[in-house]
Amino acid sequence: MKSFRDNLRIAGVLAALSGCSAGFASTLPRETLAGQWVDIEKTTPGDTMVWVLEPNGRDDLLRVTIEAAPHGIRRTEHREHYGRWTAGRLSGDSTAPALCFNRRPGRQAPSCSAFTLDTLPDGSGSQRRLRLVAYQGRHHQSDRVLIARLP
């Protein structure tokens, strides 16, 4: 049986190998990235996929489905806990901010993607956009565009 210290050493080695360094503090406060982000690639008019980044580091997925029902429409929501998130830096580049996800804390190293945060060019200045570069998900690796979900 491995000790807590052994697990920490293993996690550090895995983080170094994965190309990210969640240990470096980000210049952005966690609250800047916290919120609900609509996944543009995975969303349709009747099925919305939302990444929920809680300020405490909890990473959830919220799926909102709208279906036709006998007496109007039916809206259902299903929320699933995925793991933990943090802001960090990409290894080898102390200036590149990274969004890091850890699906199995203590067992796997976090997976980090460089990101940019801006607003949509619609003139309102209120719709935030988060772009993840080469995000590595369960079944694919691609750039991802997430739009802040309005209340």
Summary of the structure (lengths in Angstrom):
residues: 151
radius of gyration: 17.3
end to end distance: 47.1
largest distance: 58.3
contacts: 383
relative contact order: 0.19
helix: 15%
strand: 52%
